[in-house]
Each structure stands twice: as structure tokens, then as C-alpha cells.
Amino acid sequence: MPDQRYPETKWFKLTTTMFDDEKIRFIESLPDSDTILIIFIKLISMAMRINDGGWVYLTKKVPFTEETLAHVLNRKIQTVRLALKTFEKLEMVEINPDGIYVLKFGKHQNIEGLEKMREVSRASSNRYRQKVRLTNGEVTSPVTPGDALEGGGEEGGMKNEEGGMKNEEIFKIWNNVLDKIKLMVKHSNYETWFKDTVCIEIADTEITIGVPSESKASHLEKQSMSLIGKAVTEVTGQNLKLKLVLLEKGD
């Protein structure tokens, strides 16, 4: 079913400065560059037609493989393989078990939804100064839990400016939530979608969850909010509203 947040359209935008972009210039230096660029434009077109917020798949339950995509695009599999690896390396798409996800899809369709998520993420990151990076598949923080929140001092640094929950408590609660989720889903699903999430804030009625990529945020929002909510309720004893934000890449 199409995502109703994204209006169905018969056109998409390509800017007049597209070929000034450094990523496009890099692609133009590759063998079969023209074909690779056409493949990217076709992926955008397919995402528009599927109308699922940037996802590209054969069906909801059947993601594209290199072979099936080469068949649909009528291109050599070697070229499709090179194209996908290039797009992923340049952070133009993400490829995971759900399919191919066109990053920054909104700029081709003038969608404000993902940009709003980024604004919330930036505001939250500035407020808590929490820099998160991924190292060997694990979430690590280059700052101490006390420094991650506003307050600064040895005592004040453990609380936010409103005197809210201590950061160690947030960390412990989220680890318990993840432990619950591990028991609810397959190991492969946990590793793909949940392992790299972090809890940024727990307020009176809301819990803010940081997600490392647009594709994961999109998947969790559509497929897993009730599951996460159940785990949060079991751990906290409260029916908290869930809010997903995109994590900014750490310095």
C-alpha cells in the first residue's frame, strides 16, 4: 500500500546543477558512467512509482536482488552490481533486507517529512550534546554520559536542565528495552533494525529514540512501533509516546 504521507505524482525533480555535484562527477569517471547515471535516475523513478517514501522493491515481501534488478532495468548484471556498490559508497542509497532505499528521497518530490525529522534531530543533538558513532557495529559515545546532557558540573552534569532523568538511568532502561526486543524478534531482525538504536531522552509522556539512518527510521516507523512500545511499557510501566529522530554522524 502506498505511503499516504507521500502524495502520488507523475514527475520528479532533477536540478540544473545536478552534474556539478561531486558524487555525479565521480560517477562520470567510472566505466559505463552514462548507464550508471541512468540506473540511478530509474531507481528514483521506481521509488516514485512505488510511492513508499523512497523504498524500491519488487513487492513488499520480495526485495530486489542484483539479478532481478538487472532483469527489470534491462542492464548487464556487472553494471548493476557496480552501480549499486557505487551508490551505497556515495550514500545515495542504502541496501538492506527490505530492499533498496533512495536516500534524501524528499528532495526529488519536495517532501517536508524527512527534513522535519532532521530538524528535530539537530535540535535534540544540540540540547544534549550527544555525539554518537558506530564502531564495528556497536554504538559508542565519545563523551561521558554525564557530559552528554546539559549541566556541565560533576553533579549537574548527570541531569538535564529541567532536572530530568539521569543519563545512566536512560541508558539502563534502553538496554532493558533492547533485551525485551531480542526476545520478540529473530536475531537477524534485531541485528539489522534495533541494535544500533539509542535512547536520547525520556520525558514524562514521551521517549525519544535515535536511529542511525533514514531507511531504519522508515522501517521502524512503519513496521515496529507497536513492538517497541510494548517493550518500553514492560520496562517502564508507562505507556510512553514514541518519537524517532535521526542521529547526526559523530565528529
C-alpha positions as CSV (number, residue, x, y, z in Angstrom):
1,M,0.0,0.0,0.0
2,P,1.4,3.4,-0.9
3,D,2.5,5.6,2.0
4,Q,-0.2,8.2,2.3
5,R,2.2,10.8,3.7
6,Y,3.8,11.0,0.2
7,P,1.5,12.3,-2.5
8,E,1.4,10.2,-5.7
9,T,3.0,12.2,-8.5
10,K,3.9,11.5,-12.1
11,W,7.0,13.6,-12.1
12,F,10.2,14.2,-10.0
13,K,12.8,16.9,-9.8
14,L,16.3,17.0,-11.2
15,T,18.2,20.2,-10.6
16,T,20.0,22.1,-13.3
17,T,23.2,21.8,-11.2
18,M,22.9,18.0,-10.9
19,F,26.1,17.5,-13.0
20,D,28.1,19.9,-10.8
21,D,27.6,17.6,-7.8
22,E,30.9,15.9,-6.7
23,K,29.2,12.5,-6.5
24,I,27.9,12.7,-10.0
25,R,31.3,13.8,-11.2
26,F,32.8,10.8,-9.5
27,I,30.3,8.5,-11.2
28,E,31.2,10.2,-14.6
29,S,34.8,9.0,-14.1
30,L,33.7,5.3,-13.9
31,P,33.3,2.8,-16.7
32,D,29.8,2.8,-18.1
33,S,29.2,6.1,-16.3
34,D,26.2,7.0,-18.5
35,T,24.5,3.7,-17.8
36,I,25.2,4.0,-14.1
37,L,23.6,7.5,-14.0
38,I,20.6,6.2,-15.9
39,I,20.2,3.4,-13.4
40,F,20.2,5.9,-10.5
41,I,17.5,8.0,-12.3
42,K,15.5,4.8,-12.9
43,L,15.7,4.0,-9.2
44,I,14.3,7.4,-8.3
45,S,11.5,6.8,-10.9
46,M,10.8,3.4,-9.5
47,A,10.7,4.8,-5.9
48,M,8.2,7.4,-7.1
49,R,6.0,4.8,-8.8
50,I,6.1,2.5,-5.7
51,N,5.3,5.6,-3.6
52,D,6.6,4.2,-0.3
53,G,8.8,7.0,0.9
54,G,11.9,6.1,-1.1
55,W,11.8,2.3,-1.0
56,V,12.4,0.3,-4.2
57,Y,11.4,-3.4,-4.2
58,L,9.8,-5.9,-6.5
59,T,7.0,-6.4,-3.9
60,K,6.7,-5.7,-0.2
61,K,7.8,-9.3,0.5
62,V,10.3,-9.7,-2.4
63,P,13.2,-7.2,-2.3
64,F,15.3,-6.8,-5.4
65,T,18.4,-8.8,-5.9
66,E,21.2,-7.8,-8.3
67,E,19.9,-10.3,-10.8
68,T,16.2,-9.3,-10.7
69,L,17.1,-5.6,-10.8
70,A,19.3,-6.2,-13.8
71,H,16.4,-8.0,-15.5
72,V,13.9,-5.2,-14.7
73,L,16.3,-2.5,-15.8
74,N,17.5,-4.5,-18.9
75,R,21.1,-3.9,-18.0
76,K,24.1,-6.2,-17.5
77,I,24.4,-7.6,-14.0
78,Q,28.0,-6.5,-13.8
79,T,27.0,-2.9,-14.4
80,V,24.1,-3.0,-12.0
81,R,26.4,-4.5,-9.3
82,L,28.9,-1.7,-9.9
83,A,26.1,0.9,-9.8
84,L,24.7,-0.3,-6.5
85,K,28.1,-0.5,-4.8
86,T,28.9,3.0,-6.0
87,F,25.5,4.4,-4.9
88,E,25.9,2.8,-1.5
89,K,29.5,4.0,-1.1
90,L,28.5,7.6,-2.0
91,E,25.5,7.4,0.4
92,M,23.0,7.8,-2.4
93,V,21.1,4.6,-1.4
94,E,21.0,2.1,1.4
95,I,20.6,-1.6,0.7
96,N,19.2,-3.9,3.4
97,P,16.8,-6.9,3.7
98,D,13.8,-4.8,3.0
99,G,15.1,-3.6,-0.4
100,I,16.8,-0.5,-1.8
101,Y,16.2,2.8,-0.1
102,V,16.9,6.1,-2.0
103,L,18.4,8.5,0.4
104,K,17.2,12.1,0.5
105,F,14.2,11.0,-1.5
106,G,12.3,14.0,-0.4
107,K,14.4,16.4,-2.4
108,H,13.1,14.8,-5.6
109,Q,9.5,15.1,-4.6
110,N,9.5,18.2,-2.4
111,I,8.6,16.3,0.7
112,E,9.0,18.0,4.0
113,G,8.6,15.0,6.3
114,L,12.2,13.8,6.4
115,E,13.5,17.3,6.7
116,K,11.3,17.8,9.8
117,M,12.9,14.7,11.3
118,R,16.3,16.2,10.6
119,E,15.4,19.4,12.3
120,V,14.1,17.6,15.4
121,S,17.3,15.6,15.4
122,R,19.5,18.7,15.2
123,A,17.7,20.4,18.0
124,S,17.8,17.3,20.2
125,S,21.5,16.8,19.5
126,N,22.3,20.4,20.3
127,R,20.4,20.2,23.5
128,Y,22.0,17.1,24.9
129,R,25.4,17.4,23.1
130,Q,25.2,13.7,22.4
131,K,27.6,12.6,19.7
132,V,27.0,9.0,18.7
133,R,29.1,7.0,16.3
134,L,29.1,3.4,15.1
135,T,32.2,1.3,15.7
136,N,32.3,-2.3,14.5
137,G,28.5,-2.5,14.6
138,E,28.3,-1.2,18.2
139,V,27.0,2.1,19.4
140,T,29.7,4.1,21.3
141,S,29.8,7.6,22.6
142,P,33.0,9.8,22.6
143,V,31.6,11.7,25.6
144,T,30.8,10.5,29.1
145,P,27.1,10.0,30.0
146,G,27.3,13.0,32.4
147,D,28.6,15.3,29.7
148,A,26.0,14.2,27.2
149,L,23.3,16.3,28.9
150,E,23.2,20.0,29.7
151,G,24.5,20.9,33.1
152,G,28.3,20.6,32.9
153,G,29.4,20.2,36.5
154,E,30.1,16.9,38.3
155,E,26.7,16.9,40.0
156,G,24.6,19.0,37.5
157,G,26.1,17.1,34.5
158,M,24.1,14.0,35.4
159,K,20.8,15.7,34.9
160,N,19.2,17.8,32.1
161,E,18.4,21.4,32.5
162,E,14.9,20.6,33.8
163,G,16.2,18.2,36.4
164,G,15.0,15.2,34.4
165,M,16.1,11.6,34.4
166,K,19.8,10.8,34.8
167,N,21.6,9.7,31.7
168,E,22.8,6.4,33.3
169,E,19.1,5.6,34.1
170,I,18.2,6.3,30.4
171,F,21.0,4.1,29.2
172,K,20.0,1.3,31.6
173,I,16.3,1.5,30.6
174,W,17.0,1.4,26.9
175,N,19.3,-1.6,27.4
176,N,16.5,-3.4,29.1
177,V,14.1,-2.4,26.3
178,L,16.5,-3.9,23.8
179,D,16.8,-7.1,25.8
180,K,13.0,-7.4,25.6
181,I,13.0,-6.8,21.9
182,K,15.6,-9.5,21.4
183,L,13.1,-12.0,22.8
184,M,10.4,-10.7,20.4
185,V,12.1,-10.8,17.1
186,K,14.5,-13.0,15.1
187,H,18.2,-12.4,15.8
188,S,18.8,-11.2,12.2
189,N,16.0,-8.7,12.5
190,Y,17.3,-7.4,15.8
191,E,20.8,-7.0,14.4
192,T,19.5,-5.2,11.3
193,W,16.9,-2.8,12.8
194,F,17.3,-2.4,16.5
195,K,20.8,-3.0,17.7
196,D,22.1,0.5,16.7
197,T,19.3,2.5,18.2
198,V,19.9,4.7,21.3
199,C,17.6,6.4,23.7
200,I,18.2,10.2,23.8
201,E,15.6,11.3,26.2
202,I,12.8,10.0,28.5
203,A,10.3,12.7,29.4
204,D,7.0,12.4,31.4
205,T,5.0,11.2,28.5
206,E,7.5,10.6,25.7
207,I,10.6,8.6,24.9
208,T,12.9,9.9,22.1
209,I,14.8,7.2,20.2
210,G,17.8,7.9,18.0
211,V,18.1,5.9,14.7
212,P,21.3,6.0,12.6
213,S,19.8,6.1,9.1
214,E,16.7,7.2,7.2
215,S,16.0,3.7,6.0
216,K,16.0,2.3,9.5
217,A,13.8,5.1,10.8
218,S,11.3,4.5,7.9
219,H,11.2,0.8,8.6
220,L,10.8,1.1,12.3
221,E,8.1,3.7,12.0
222,K,6.1,1.5,9.6
223,Q,6.7,-1.9,11.0
224,S,7.9,-1.9,14.6
225,M,6.4,1.0,16.6
226,S,3.8,-1.2,18.4
227,L,6.6,-3.8,19.2
228,I,8.9,-1.1,20.6
229,G,6.0,0.5,22.5
230,K,5.2,-2.9,24.1
231,A,8.8,-3.4,25.2
232,V,9.0,0.2,26.6
233,T,5.8,-0.3,28.6
234,E,7.0,-3.6,30.0
235,V,10.3,-2.0,31.2
236,T,9.0,1.4,32.4
237,G,5.4,0.5,33.4
238,Q,4.3,3.6,31.4
239,N,2.5,4.0,28.0
240,L,5.0,6.5,26.6
241,K,4.7,8.1,23.2
242,L,7.5,7.1,20.9
243,K,9.4,9.7,18.9
244,L,12.1,8.7,16.3
245,V,14.9,11.1,15.4
246,L,17.8,10.7,13.0
247,L,21.2,10.6,14.7
248,E,23.8,13.1,13.3
249,K,27.0,11.4,12.3
250,G,29.6,11.9,15.0
251,D,32.6,14.1,14.5
